[in-house]
Every structure is written in C-alpha cells, then in structure tokens.
Amino acid sequence: MKTGKLIVLEGSCGTGKSTLAHYLKESFESRGMKTIYNHGSLSFTKIGREFKKITQSYPEVFSTSYYIADLIQLTVRFIRPWLEEG
C-alpha cells in the first residue's frame, strides 16, 4: 500500500500560510508529485463554507463543536483516503 505525506501549516491569520501552501503545491507538482490543497475545516465543503460565513460573527464557543465535527468528518472522509492512496 502506498502512503502519502501530510503537510500541515499552522499560524495566525495573515502570516502567509496560504501563500506558502500554494507555493509548495506548485513546487511539488512541477516535480511530478500529486498534491491536494485543503484550506481546512469549514472551508473544504460547501456547507462548511456557508456555516463559517454564518457563524463568524458569533462567539467562538458556539462554532467550536461544529468545527471539531467538521474536522473529524474531513479527516475520515477525505484526508485518510488521500493518504492511503499515496
């Protein structure tokens, strides 16, 4: 079984995570590697993006449980299968 690699970029808003992620994606692809860019929970699925828009003005405690549930679903349904594919 092939095993893929997972690179996670963490940091505060506006620190260049997305810019670096796009650079890495282009760099790996130019070397013939398959890449998938995922902006994270509540941004990968349409319902997650809509929920994020709705709750961004709410206190964080309100959206935290939904964020965690979305992250678990994202990991089980997408990230794990991608890694198993190699």
PDB file as gemmi writes it, atoms N, CA and C in Angstrom:
CRYST1    1.000    1.000    1.000  90.00  90.00  90.00 P 1                      
ATOM      1  N   MET A   1       0.834  -1.174   0.000  1.00  0.00           N  
ATOM      2  CA  MET A   1       0.000   0.000   0.000  1.00  0.00           C  
ATOM      3  C   MET A   1       0.884   1.244   0.000  1.00  0.00           C  
ATOM      4  N   LYS A   2       0.546   2.180  -0.858  1.00  0.00           N  
ATOM      5  CA  LYS A   2       1.245   3.465  -0.871  1.00  0.00           C  
ATOM      6  C   LYS A   2       0.824   4.268   0.351  1.00  0.00           C  
ATOM      7  N   THR A   3       1.690   5.132   0.805  1.00  0.00           N  
ATOM      8  CA  THR A   3       1.346   6.032   1.896  1.00  0.00           C  
ATOM      9  C   THR A   3       1.735   7.437   1.487  1.00  0.00           C  
ATOM     10  N   GLY A   4       0.769   8.332   1.520  1.00  0.00           N  
ATOM     11  CA  GLY A   4       1.030   9.722   1.183  1.00  0.00           C  
ATOM     12  C   GLY A   4       1.645  10.468   2.348  1.00  0.00           C  
ATOM     13  N   LYS A   5       1.967  11.686   2.109  1.00  0.00           N  
ATOM     14  CA  LYS A   5       2.537  12.568   3.132  1.00  0.00           C  
ATOM     15  C   LYS A   5       1.561  13.700   3.389  1.00  0.00           C  
ATOM     16  N   LEU A   6       1.496  14.147   4.607  1.00  0.00           N  
ATOM     17  CA  LEU A   6       0.619  15.234   5.003  1.00  0.00           C  
ATOM     18  C   LEU A   6       1.464  16.368   5.554  1.00  0.00           C  
ATOM     19  N   ILE A   7       1.309  17.538   4.983  1.00  0.00           N  
ATOM     20  CA  ILE A   7       1.993  18.731   5.480  1.00  0.00           C  
ATOM     21  C   ILE A   7       0.932  19.663   6.031  1.00  0.00           C  
ATOM     22  N   VAL A   8       1.098  20.067   7.269  1.00  0.00           N  
ATOM     23  CA  VAL A   8       0.143  20.948   7.924  1.00  0.00           C  
ATOM     24  C   VAL A   8       0.840  22.266   8.233  1.00  0.00           C  
ATOM     25  N   LEU A   9       0.202  23.347   7.857  1.00  0.00           N  
ATOM     26  CA  LEU A   9       0.732  24.678   8.161  1.00  0.00           C  
ATOM     27  C   LEU A   9      -0.203  25.331   9.175  1.00  0.00           C  
ATOM     28  N   GLU A  10       0.337  25.742  10.293  1.00  0.00           N  
ATOM     29  CA  GLU A  10      -0.431  26.393  11.348  1.00  0.00           C  
ATOM     30  C   GLU A  10       0.114  27.787  11.580  1.00  0.00           C  
ATOM     31  N   GLY A  11      -0.761  28.690  11.978  1.00  0.00           N  
ATOM     32  CA  GLY A  11      -0.312  30.033  12.304  1.00  0.00           C  
ATOM     33  C   GLY A  11      -1.466  31.005  12.336  1.00  0.00           C  
ATOM     34  N   SER A  12      -1.208  32.185  12.769  1.00  0.00           N  
ATOM     35  CA  SER A  12      -2.220  33.232  12.874  1.00  0.00           C  
ATOM     36  C   SER A  12      -2.643  33.722  11.497  1.00  0.00           C  
ATOM     37  N   CYS A  13      -3.793  34.363  11.445  1.00  0.00           N  
ATOM     38  CA  CYS A  13      -4.297  34.927  10.198  1.00  0.00           C  
ATOM     39  C   CYS A  13      -3.305  35.942   9.638  1.00  0.00           C  
ATOM     40  N   GLY A  14      -3.129  35.899   8.325  1.00  0.00           N  
ATOM     41  CA  GLY A  14      -2.296  36.890   7.660  1.00  0.00           C  
ATOM     42  C   GLY A  14      -0.805  36.652   7.739  1.00  0.00           C  
ATOM     43  N   THR A  15      -0.382  35.440   8.147  1.00  0.00           N  
ATOM     44  CA  THR A  15       1.050  35.192   8.292  1.00  0.00           C  
ATOM     45  C   THR A  15       1.677  34.525   7.075  1.00  0.00           C  
ATOM     46  N   GLY A  16       0.859  34.226   6.043  1.00  0.00           N  
ATOM     47  CA  GLY A  16       1.401  33.674   4.813  1.00  0.00           C  
ATOM     48  C   GLY A  16       1.233  32.174   4.644  1.00  0.00           C  
ATOM     49  N   LYS A  17       0.384  31.544   5.455  1.00  0.00           N  
ATOM     50  CA  LYS A  17       0.184  30.096   5.346  1.00  0.00           C  
ATOM     51  C   LYS A  17      -0.337  29.702   3.973  1.00  0.00           C  
ATOM     52  N   SER A  18      -1.372  30.374   3.495  1.00  0.00           N  
ATOM     53  CA  SER A  18      -1.953  30.038   2.188  1.00  0.00           C  
ATOM     54  C   SER A  18      -0.958  30.310   1.062  1.00  0.00           C  
ATOM     55  N   THR A  19      -0.233  31.401   1.152  1.00  0.00           N  
ATOM     56  CA  THR A  19       0.773  31.724   0.144  1.00  0.00           C  
ATOM     57  C   THR A  19       1.830  30.634   0.091  1.00  0.00           C  
ATOM     58  N   LEU A  20       2.308  30.210   1.247  1.00  0.00           N  
ATOM     59  CA  LEU A  20       3.308  29.145   1.304  1.00  0.00           C  
ATOM     60  C   LEU A  20       2.725  27.828   0.792  1.00  0.00           C  
ATOM     61  N   ALA A  21       1.490  27.522   1.161  1.00  0.00           N  
ATOM     62  CA  ALA A  21       0.853  26.274   0.718  1.00  0.00           C  
ATOM     63  C   ALA A  21       0.742  26.233  -0.804  1.00  0.00           C  
ATOM     64  N   HIS A  22       0.349  27.335  -1.411  1.00  0.00           N  
ATOM     65  CA  HIS A  22       0.242  27.384  -2.878  1.00  0.00           C  
ATOM     66  C   HIS A  22       1.617  27.250  -3.532  1.00  0.00           C  
ATOM     67  N   TYR A  23       2.611  27.859  -2.941  1.00  0.00           N  
ATOM     68  CA  TYR A  23       3.974  27.738  -3.456  1.00  0.00           C  
ATOM     69  C   TYR A  23       4.438  26.283  -3.389  1.00  0.00           C  
ATOM     70  N   LEU A  24       4.215  25.629  -2.244  1.00  0.00           N  
ATOM     71  CA  LEU A  24       4.623  24.233  -2.087  1.00  0.00           C  
ATOM     72  C   LEU A  24       3.885  23.331  -3.072  1.00  0.00           C  
ATOM     73  N   LYS A  25       2.588  23.569  -3.240  1.00  0.00           N  
ATOM     74  CA  LYS A  25       1.787  22.776  -4.183  1.00  0.00           C  
ATOM     75  C   LYS A  25       2.379  22.880  -5.591  1.00  0.00           C  
ATOM     76  N   GLU A  26       2.635  24.092  -6.037  1.00  0.00           N  
ATOM     77  CA  GLU A  26       3.215  24.293  -7.373  1.00  0.00           C  
ATOM     78  C   GLU A  26       4.594  23.642  -7.486  1.00  0.00           C  
ATOM     79  N   SER A  27       5.390  23.763  -6.447  1.00  0.00           N  
ATOM     80  CA  SER A  27       6.738  23.208  -6.451  1.00  0.00           C  
ATOM     81  C   SER A  27       6.704  21.681  -6.528  1.00  0.00           C  
ATOM     82  N   PHE A  28       5.850  21.045  -5.726  1.00  0.00           N  
ATOM     83  CA  PHE A  28       5.738  19.589  -5.750  1.00  0.00           C  
ATOM     84  C   PHE A  28       5.182  19.101  -7.084  1.00  0.00           C  
ATOM     85  N   GLU A  29       4.181  19.786  -7.601  1.00  0.00           N  
ATOM     86  CA  GLU A  29       3.582  19.375  -8.873  1.00  0.00           C  
ATOM     87  C   GLU A  29       4.572  19.515 -10.024  1.00  0.00           C  
ATOM     88  N   SER A  30       5.433  20.523  -9.959  1.00  0.00           N  
ATOM     89  CA  SER A  30       6.439  20.690 -11.019  1.00  0.00           C  
ATOM     90  C   SER A  30       7.454  19.544 -11.010  1.00  0.00           C  
ATOM     91  N   ARG A  31       7.503  18.813  -9.899  1.00  0.00           N  
ATOM     92  CA  ARG A  31       8.390  17.645  -9.778  1.00  0.00           C  
ATOM     93  C   ARG A  31       7.628  16.338 -10.020  1.00  0.00           C  
ATOM     94  N   GLY A  32       6.381  16.464 -10.502  1.00  0.00           N  
ATOM     95  CA  GLY A  32       5.589  15.289 -10.835  1.00  0.00           C  
ATOM     96  C   GLY A  32       4.843  14.652  -9.682  1.00  0.00           C  
ATOM     97  N   MET A  33       4.763  15.337  -8.536  1.00  0.00           N  
ATOM     98  CA  MET A  33       4.063  14.788  -7.378  1.00  0.00           C  
ATOM     99  C   MET A  33       2.594  15.201  -7.401  1.00  0.00           C  
ATOM    100  N   LYS A  34       1.726  14.292  -6.999  1.00  0.00           N  
ATOM    101  CA  LYS A  34       0.301  14.599  -6.885  1.00  0.00           C  
ATOM    102  C   LYS A  34       0.089  15.361  -5.576  1.00  0.00           C  
ATOM    103  N   THR A  35      -0.626  16.458  -5.656  1.00  0.00           N  
ATOM    104  CA  THR A  35      -0.895  17.242  -4.454  1.00  0.00           C  
ATOM    105  C   THR A  35      -2.371  17.586  -4.363  1.00  0.00           C  
ATOM    106  N   ILE A  36      -2.816  17.812  -3.146  1.00  0.00           N  
ATOM    107  CA  ILE A  36      -4.178  18.274  -2.884  1.00  0.00           C  
ATOM    108  C   ILE A  36      -4.066  19.403  -1.874  1.00  0.00           C  
ATOM    109  N   TYR A  37      -4.617  20.552  -2.215  1.00  0.00           N  
ATOM    110  CA  TYR A  37      -4.625  21.695  -1.294  1.00  0.00           C  
ATOM    111  C   TYR A  37      -5.962  21.701  -0.577  1.00  0.00           C  
ATOM    112  N   ASN A  38      -5.903  21.723   0.729  1.00  0.00           N  
ATOM    113  CA  ASN A  38      -7.112  21.762   1.544  1.00  0.00           C  
ATOM    114  C   ASN A  38      -6.956  22.884   2.555  1.00  0.00           C  
ATOM    115  N   HIS A  39      -7.839  23.834   2.506  1.00  0.00           N  
ATOM    116  CA  HIS A  39      -7.740  25.006   3.372  1.00  0.00           C  
ATOM    117  C   HIS A  39      -8.181  24.727   4.801  1.00  0.00           C  
ATOM    118  N   GLY A  40      -8.695  23.531   5.064  1.00  0.00           N  
ATOM    119  CA  GLY A  40      -9.019  23.160   6.436  1.00  0.00           C  
ATOM    120  C   GLY A  40     -10.508  23.058   6.705  1.00  0.00           C  
ATOM    121  N   SER A  41     -10.817  22.777   7.951  1.00  0.00           N  
ATOM    122  CA  SER A  41     -12.207  22.599   8.354  1.00  0.00           C  
ATOM    123  C   SER A  41     -13.034  23.840   8.067  1.00  0.00           C  
ATOM    124  N   LEU A  42     -14.267  23.589   7.781  1.00  0.00           N  
ATOM    125  CA  LEU A  42     -15.256  24.626   7.468  1.00  0.00           C  
ATOM    126  C   LEU A  42     -14.872  25.427   6.233  1.00  0.00           C  
ATOM    127  N   SER A  43     -14.008  24.869   5.408  1.00  0.00           N  
ATOM    128  CA  SER A  43     -13.703  25.545   4.148  1.00  0.00           C  
ATOM    129  C   SER A  43     -13.606  24.564   2.987  1.00  0.00           C  
ATOM    130  N   PHE A  44     -13.570  23.267   3.275  1.00  0.00           N  
ATOM    131  CA  PHE A  44     -13.435  22.286   2.208  1.00  0.00           C  
ATOM    132  C   PHE A  44     -14.777  21.979   1.542  1.00  0.00           C  
ATOM    133  N   THR A  45     -15.823  21.881   2.332  1.00  0.00           N  
ATOM    134  CA  THR A  45     -17.140  21.563   1.777  1.00  0.00           C  
ATOM    135  C   THR A  45     -17.987  22.821   1.651  1.00  0.00           C  
ATOM    136  N   LYS A  46     -18.956  22.799   0.750  1.00  0.00           N  
ATOM    137  CA  LYS A  46     -19.835  23.956   0.560  1.00  0.00           C  
ATOM    138  C   LYS A  46     -20.594  24.278   1.847  1.00  0.00           C  
ATOM    139  N   ILE A  47     -21.120  23.255   2.521  1.00  0.00           N  
ATOM    140  CA  ILE A  47     -21.871  23.506   3.756  1.00  0.00           C  
ATOM    141  C   ILE A  47     -20.950  24.072   4.839  1.00  0.00           C  
ATOM    142  N   GLY A  48     -19.709  23.607   4.886  1.00  0.00           N  
ATOM    143  CA  GLY A  48     -18.754  24.151   5.853  1.00  0.00           C  
ATOM    144  C   GLY A  48     -18.463  25.620   5.606  1.00  0.00           C  
ATOM    145  N   ARG A  49     -18.290  25.987   4.330  1.00  0.00           N  
ATOM    146  CA  ARG A  49     -18.026  27.405   3.990  1.00  0.00           C  
ATOM    147  C   ARG A  49     -19.220  28.280   4.353  1.00  0.00           C  
ATOM    148  N   GLU A  50     -20.421  27.783   4.072  1.00  0.00           N  
ATOM    149  CA  GLU A  50     -21.629  28.556   4.416  1.00  0.00           C  
ATOM    150  C   GLU A  50     -21.755  28.711   5.926  1.00  0.00           C  
ATOM    151  N   PHE A  51     -21.513  27.624   6.658  1.00  0.00           N  
ATOM    152  CA  PHE A  51     -21.592  27.678   8.116  1.00  0.00           C  
ATOM    153  C   PHE A  51     -20.573  28.664   8.669  1.00  0.00           C  
ATOM    154  N   LYS A  52     -19.385  28.664   8.103  1.00  0.00           N  
ATOM    155  CA  LYS A  52     -18.333  29.584   8.553  1.00  0.00           C  
ATOM    156  C   LYS A  52     -18.764  31.035   8.366  1.00  0.00           C  
ATOM    157  N   LYS A  53     -19.391  31.329   7.225  1.00  0.00           N  
ATOM    158  CA  LYS A  53     -19.873  32.696   6.972  1.00  0.00           C  
ATOM    159  C   LYS A  53     -20.914  33.105   8.003  1.00  0.00           C  
ATOM    160  N   ILE A  54     -21.840  32.192   8.261  1.00  0.00           N  
ATOM    161  CA  ILE A  54     -22.939  32.487   9.189  1.00  0.00           C  
ATOM    162  C   ILE A  54     -22.424  32.708  10.606  1.00  0.00           C  
ATOM    163  N   THR A  55     -21.485  31.882  11.045  1.00  0.00           N  
ATOM    164  CA  THR A  55     -21.064  31.920  12.451  1.00  0.00           C  
ATOM    165  C   THR A  55     -19.878  32.823  12.743  1.00  0.00           C  
ATOM    166  N   GLN A  56     -19.304  33.481  11.740  1.00  0.00           N  
ATOM    167  CA  GLN A  56     -18.122  34.286  12.026  1.00  0.00           C  
ATOM    168  C   GLN A  56     -18.411  35.466  12.945  1.00  0.00           C  
ATOM    169  N   SER A  57     -19.669  35.870  13.057  1.00  0.00           N  
ATOM    170  CA  SER A  57     -19.999  36.968  13.971  1.00  0.00           C  
ATOM    171  C   SER A  57     -20.457  36.459  15.342  1.00  0.00           C  
ATOM    172  N   TYR A  58     -20.522  35.145  15.513  1.00  0.00           N  
ATOM    173  CA  TYR A  58     -20.933  34.549  16.784  1.00  0.00           C  
ATOM    174  C   TYR A  58     -19.705  34.319  17.664  1.00  0.00           C  
ATOM    175  N   PRO A  59     -19.925  34.181  18.980  1.00  0.00           N  
ATOM    176  CA  PRO A  59     -18.791  33.833  19.850  1.00  0.00           C  
ATOM    177  C   PRO A  59     -18.192  32.487  19.429  1.00  0.00           C  
ATOM    178  N   GLU A  60     -16.887  32.346  19.555  1.00  0.00           N  
ATOM    179  CA  GLU A  60     -16.201  31.126  19.125  1.00  0.00           C  
ATOM    180  C   GLU A  60     -16.737  29.875  19.804  1.00  0.00           C  
ATOM    181  N   VAL A  61     -17.181  30.001  21.035  1.00  0.00           N  
ATOM    182  CA  VAL A  61     -17.680  28.823  21.753  1.00  0.00           C  
ATOM    183  C   VAL A  61     -18.859  28.188  21.010  1.00  0.00           C  
ATOM    184  N   PHE A  62     -19.615  28.989  20.279  1.00  0.00           N  
ATOM    185  CA  PHE A  62     -20.769  28.484  19.529  1.00  0.00           C  
ATOM    186  C   PHE A  62     -20.335  27.581  18.393  1.00  0.00           C  
ATOM    187  N   SER A  63     -19.322  27.972  17.665  1.00  0.00           N  
ATOM    188  CA  SER A  63     -18.925  27.227  16.471  1.00  0.00           C  
ATOM    189  C   SER A  63     -17.868  26.155  16.722  1.00  0.00           C  
ATOM    190  N   THR A  64     -17.274  26.122  17.901  1.00  0.00           N  
ATOM    191  CA  THR A  64     -16.178  25.185  18.158  1.00  0.00           C  
ATOM    192  C   THR A  64     -16.591  23.731  17.982  1.00  0.00           C  
ATOM    193  N   SER A  65     -17.734  23.339  18.517  1.00  0.00           N  
ATOM    194  CA  SER A  65     -18.156  21.935  18.393  1.00  0.00           C  
ATOM    195  C   SER A  65     -18.420  21.573  16.935  1.00  0.00           C  
ATOM    196  N   TYR A  66     -18.961  22.504  16.162  1.00  0.00           N  
ATOM    197  CA  TYR A  66     -19.194  22.246  14.742  1.00  0.00           C  
ATOM    198  C   TYR A  66     -17.868  22.165  13.981  1.00  0.00           C  
ATOM    199  N   TYR A  67     -16.934  22.996  14.367  1.00  0.00           N  
ATOM    200  CA  TYR A  67     -15.608  22.971  13.752  1.00  0.00           C  
ATOM    201  C   TYR A  67     -14.949  21.611  13.974  1.00  0.00           C  
ATOM    202  N   ILE A  68     -15.005  21.125  15.216  1.00  0.00           N  
ATOM    203  CA  ILE A  68     -14.396  19.835  15.540  1.00  0.00           C  
ATOM    204  C   ILE A  68     -15.092  18.706  14.786  1.00  0.00           C  
ATOM    205  N   ALA A  69     -16.430  18.739  14.729  1.00  0.00           N  
ATOM    206  CA  ALA A  69     -17.174  17.715  13.993  1.00  0.00           C  
ATOM    207  C   ALA A  69     -16.807  17.738  12.510  1.00  0.00           C  
ATOM    208  N   ASP A  70     -16.676  18.930  11.934  1.00  0.00           N  
ATOM    209  CA  ASP A  70     -16.306  19.050  10.527  1.00  0.00           C  
ATOM    210  C   ASP A  70     -14.888  18.544  10.293  1.00  0.00           C  
ATOM    211  N   LEU A  71     -13.988  18.833  11.215  1.00  0.00           N  
ATOM    212  CA  LEU A  71     -12.603  18.377  11.100  1.00  0.00           C  
ATOM    213  C   LEU A  71     -12.531  16.850  11.142  1.00  0.00           C  
ATOM    214  N   ILE A  72     -13.307  16.231  12.021  1.00  0.00           N  
ATOM    215  CA  ILE A  72     -13.330  14.766  12.097  1.00  0.00           C  
ATOM    216  C   ILE A  72     -13.867  14.188  10.789  1.00  0.00           C  
ATOM    217  N   GLN A  73     -14.957  14.750  10.301  1.00  0.00           N  
ATOM    218  CA  GLN A  73     -15.543  14.267   9.051  1.00  0.00           C  
ATOM    219  C   GLN A  73     -14.563  14.453   7.887  1.00  0.00           C  
ATOM    220  N   LEU A  74     -13.924  15.583   7.818  1.00  0.00           N  
ATOM    221  CA  LEU A  74     -12.934  15.862   6.766  1.00  0.00           C  
ATOM    222  C   LEU A  74     -11.799  14.845   6.820  1.00  0.00           C  
ATOM    223  N   THR A  75     -11.325  14.557   8.017  1.00  0.00           N  
ATOM    224  CA  THR A  75     -10.221  13.609   8.184  1.00  0.00           C  
ATOM    225  C   THR A  75     -10.621  12.204   7.758  1.00  0.00           C  
ATOM    226  N   VAL A  76     -11.781  11.749   8.218  1.00  0.00           N  
ATOM    227  CA  VAL A  76     -12.223  10.383   7.929  1.00  0.00           C  
ATOM    228  C   VAL A  76     -12.596  10.209   6.457  1.00  0.00           C  
ATOM    229  N   ARG A  77     -13.321  11.171   5.903  1.00  0.00           N  
ATOM    230  CA  ARG A  77     -13.845  11.013   4.543  1.00  0.00           C  
ATOM    231  C   ARG A  77     -12.868  11.399   3.445  1.00  0.00           C  
ATOM    232  N   PHE A  78     -11.920  12.291   3.731  1.00  0.00           N  
ATOM    233  CA  PHE A  78     -11.048  12.787   2.676  1.00  0.00           C  
ATOM    234  C   PHE A  78      -9.564  12.601   2.960  1.00  0.00           C  
ATOM    235  N   ILE A  79      -9.077  13.124   4.074  1.00  0.00           N  
ATOM    236  CA  ILE A  79      -7.637  13.117   4.323  1.00  0.00           C  
ATOM    237  C   ILE A  79      -7.097  11.694   4.447  1.00  0.00           C  
ATOM    238  N   ARG A  80      -7.734  10.851   5.263  1.00  0.00           N  
ATOM    239  CA  ARG A  80      -7.250   9.474   5.416  1.00  0.00           C  
ATOM    240  C   ARG A  80      -7.239   8.734   4.077  1.00  0.00           C  
ATOM    241  N   PRO A  81      -8.336   8.762   3.281  1.00  0.00           N  
ATOM    242  CA  PRO A  81      -8.282   8.084   1.979  1.00  0.00           C  
ATOM    243  C   PRO A  81      -7.206   8.640   1.045  1.00  0.00           C  
ATOM    244  N   TRP A  82      -6.997   9.962   1.043  1.00  0.00           N  
ATOM    245  CA  TRP A  82      -5.942  10.546   0.207  1.00  0.00           C  
ATOM    246  C   TRP A  82      -4.574   9.993   0.604  1.00  0.00           C  
ATOM    247  N   LEU A  83      -4.327   9.941   1.918  1.00  0.00           N  
ATOM    248  CA  LEU A  83      -3.042   9.436   2.380  1.00  0.00           C  
ATOM    249  C   LEU A  83      -2.874   7.958   2.045  1.00  0.00           C  
ATOM    250  N   GLU A  84      -3.949   7.188   2.159  1.00  0.00           N  
ATOM    251  CA  GLU A  84      -3.870   5.762   1.850  1.00  0.00           C  
ATOM    252  C   GLU A  84      -3.640   5.511   0.360  1.00  0.00           C  
ATOM    253  N   GLU A  85      -4.144   6.430  -0.485  1.00  0.00           N  
ATOM    254  CA  GLU A  85      -3.907   6.326  -1.932  1.00  0.00           C  
ATOM    255  C   GLU A  85      -2.455   6.595  -2.281  1.00  0.00           C  
ATOM    256  N   GLY A  86      -1.784   7.329  -1.425  1.00  0.00           N  
ATOM    257  CA  GLY A  86      -0.384   7.673  -1.687  1.00  0.00           C  
ATOM    258  C   GLY A  86      -0.256   8.985  -2.372  1.00  0.00           C  
TER     259      GLY A  86                                                      
END                                                                             
